[in-house]
Amino acid sequence: MSRLTIAALVAGFVIGLGCRTVDPDKGTFSCATTDDCGAGYECRLQFAGGGRCFVVGFCKDEEVCNGIDDTCDGRVDETFPSRDAACTSGQLGVCAPGKTICLLGTEVCEAQARPTVEQCNQLDDDCDGQRDEDFDLMTDVANCGACGVTCTSGTLCRSGACVESRCDDAADNDSNGKTDCDDEACFGFDCNTMRAPSSRCGFAPVIPDAGVRDGGAADAGGVDAGAIDAGNSDAGSSDAGAVDGGNADAGPIDGGFVRGCFRPEGECADGFDNDGDGLADCADPDCNNQRCFTGQVCTMGTCPGPG
């Protein structure tokens, strides 16, 4: 049975009770004003229209939440002092705030919101005691680090920050002053899909000179003992001076790392990390089933002994 039906039944019962207290010899049941009722009776206007005669003092001037038509207007519990007062519903999240209503003659606190699908807004929308629990602010490109922070094209959300992910467009997508493989965030990402789809950004180690830095008296290493470098170059793109022992290398320090776009590991028997992914020779999955320094093929990340 609905709340409205119950209220109507109670109202009808109370109105009938009030009318039965009227003496037909001294007044009338229906009235427009109190003058239409007998002595000791008053006319109470009805919510549905017209009026009814009630004994003076039987009707109250204020409704109480009790399932009775206290004001004799044909309505039950429609108004009372605490109606619509703010209260706490006992539920969680956005469902906690409520207002006071009268239900079957008893004051209760009715929540002003119902649980809804959780949104990323710092609110507990589904009223389960947690906020934004359905969102991973560490990886969500639409809510990176905080609700509403969207990562732009060419970036992804990593550890709550939008970082470079498009590493072949010569653009600084995450606005940190670095582009493509110069950005540490691009490590391991494809970097030249137009020319070599398998190329990846990496940090390749530079074979160190035996001296502390070029620019000293002369390198003591084997390959640098000649008039000019016997290798490709020391640390930088090329030596800054004509011969070792002159000006310093273009790189800051021999033995460091250089960032670049590297093809997958192809030389699996030289002891070096040729593609700059931190793994050398058989330790690099690129070398699986390729020959290593023993003449065998790389198997499960190792180079088997000669067989």
N, C-alpha and C positions, 0 to 999 in steps of 0.2 A: 504494500500500500504506500502510495507516495506521501511525502510530507504535506503537500497541498490538500490531499484528500483527508488526511487525519485532522488537519487544522479546520477544514470545513465542517467535519462531523462534530468536533468539540465546540465550534462556534455555534452550530445549530442547537446543540444540547443546552449551552449556557443561555442563549437567547430565549429558548423555550422555558427554561427555569425562571428567568427574570420575568417573563410575561405571566407565568402562572401565579406570581406573587401579587399581581395587580387585582384589586377588587373591582369586578365589572360594574358594581353599583355606584362606584365613586370615580371611575375614570374609564378611559378607553385604551385598548391595546395599541392601536395606531395613533400617531400624533404628528403634528407639524411643529407645535411649540408646547411648553409645559402647561399652558392654559388648557390644552386639550386633555390633560390628565387630571385625575381627582386630587384632593388634598393629600399631601404626603407622598405624592408621586412627581416624577420629573420626566421630561421627554428627552430621550437620547437619540441624536441623529445617527443613522445607520450608514455604513460604508457603501452599501448597495443602493441607498436612496431612502427618503422618508424618515420616520422616527418611530420609536417604541417607548411605551411608558414603563418606568421602573420605580420601585420604592426608593425614596430619597435615602441615600447612604448605602444602597446596595451596590452601586457602580463606583468604581475608583477613577481618579483623574489620571492615573499613570499605569501603563501596562507592566506586568511582571511576567517573567518567563516561568510559567507554571501550568501551561496547557489550558488556561481559562481566559475567557473574554472579560478581563478586568474592567475595561472602559465601556463595555456594553455597546460597542459600535458594530458588532457583527464580525469582528476579526479576533483571532487568537494569537497572542504573543507577537504581534506585528511590531511593536516598539517596546523598549524597556531601557533603563538608564545606561546599561553597558553595551547595547547593541552597536555593532561595528567598531567597538573599541579594539585597539591593537593588542595582539596577544601572540604567544609562541605556540605553534601547533604541536611541537614535540617531534616533528620530522626534521630532516637534515637539509643542508644546502638552501637552494632558493625556495624550498617547500617549508622552511621554518617560520617565516612571518605569516601571521594569520589575523583574522578578525573574529569577534565574538558573534555567534548566532544562537538562536534558540531552536533546539531540536527535541521535539516531543516533550516539551516542558522542562528541558534542561539546557543550561548555558554550556556551549562547547566552543572550542577554538577551531575554526575552519581555515585550512591553509589557503593562501591566496594564489599559489602556483602549483601546478602538477609536474611530476617528473617528465622531462623531455630528453631527446637525444643530446648527449654531451657535446658541447662546442668548446673551442679553445678561446676562452674569454675570462679566465680567472674566476669562474663561477662553477658551483656544483649543480649543473643543470639537471642531472638525473637523480639528484637527492640521495646519493649513496655515501656521502661523507668524504668524497674525494673530488678534487678540482682538476679538470683537464687531463684525467688519467688515460684517456684514449689517444693522447698525442705524445710523440717522442720529440721533445724540443731539441734534442741533440742531433736528430737526423731529418726532421720534417722540413722539406724545402718551403712549405707554406707557413710554417711557424718555427722558424729557426732561432733558437735561443730565447724566444718570447713569442707569445701569441700575436699573429698578424704580421710578423717579420718574414717577408717572402724573398727567397733567393732569386736573383735575376738569371736570365739565360746565360749559360756558360759557367754556372757555378752549381755547387751542391752544398748541402748542410752537413758539416762534419764537426762534432764536438760543440754544437751550438753556435757555429759561425759559418757564414757563407764563404766558401773558398773556391778557387779556380778548379774547373773540371773540363773545360774546353781548352785543350792544350796545343791546338794546331791552327789557331786563327790569328795569331800575332796581335791579340787584343788582351788588355788587362781587365778581365771580366769581373774580378773581385775588388778592383780599385785599390790594390795594395802597392802599386808601383812596379809590379813585376809581371812579365808576360810569358805565357807558354812554359817551356822547360826551365826558365829562370825562376819560376815560382815553385817553391818546395812542395806546394800542394799537388803539383802535377806529377810527382814521382810515381812511376808505374803506369801512367795514363798514355794512351795513344797520342802521338805528337806529330805525325806526318801522314795522315790517312790518304792524302792525294798521291803521294809518291810511293810510300811503303806502309801499307795498312798495319803491319805488325810492329812498326817502330814505336818505342816507348821512351818517355822521359826518364833519365836516371842521373846518378852521381858517380862518375867513373874515377877511380883512384889514379893519381899520377905517380909514375915510378920515381921514387926520390933519388936525388943526387947524393953522393957521399958527403959533400960539403953541407954546411948549415944553410947557406943561401948562395945562389950564384951572385957574382959581384964581389966575391972575395978574391984571394990571390989566384986560385985556379981550382977547379974541381979535382978531387982525388979519385973519382970513380973510373971504371974501365972505359966506358963509352965516351966520357967527357974529357978524356986525357988528350985528345987530338986538338988540332987547331980550331976546329969548329965541332959542333955537336954531331955525333954519329947517328943519333936517333932522330925521330921526327921533330920533336921540340921538347923543351923542359917546361913543364907546368902550364905555361901560358900558350897562346896561339903560336907564338914564335919568340925566340930570344930577342930582347930589346937591343942587345949589343951585337957586334959582328962576331966576336968570339967570347967563350967563357973567360971569366977573369976580368971582363970589362964591366959594362953597366949591368944592372940587375935584370933577371928574367921579367917578362911582362906579367907572369903570374906572381901572386904575393909571396908564396913560399913553396919550394919544391916539396913534394911528398903530400900535397893536399888533394882535393877533389875538384873535378870540373863538371858542371852540369851540362847536359846536352840531350839530344834526341838520338837514341841508339837503336840499331837493329838488334834482334834477338841474338843471344850468345851463339856464335858460330864456331869459334875456336875453343875447343874443349880440352886442350892439353897444354895450355900455356901458363896456367896458374893465376890468371888474371880475370877480373870481372869485366869482361869486354862490353857488356851492355848496360853497365851502371845500375844494376838492380840489387846489388849487395851480395850476389851469389856468383861464385866462380866455378867454371868447368862443370863437373858432374853434379855439384850441389845445385846448379841452375836447371830447372825442369826443361829449359830449351835444349839441353844437351842429352836428353834421354835418347838412347840408342845411337848416339854418335861416339866416335872413337876418342878415347882419352889417352893419357900419357903412357899407359902400359900396353897399348895396342888393342886392348879390349874395348867394349862399348860401355858407356855409362848405364848403370842399372840401379834403379831405386836410390838415386842420389849419390852413388859411390862409383869409384873406378875400380873394377875387379883387378886382382893381381894377374900377371902374365900366365897364360895357360898353354 
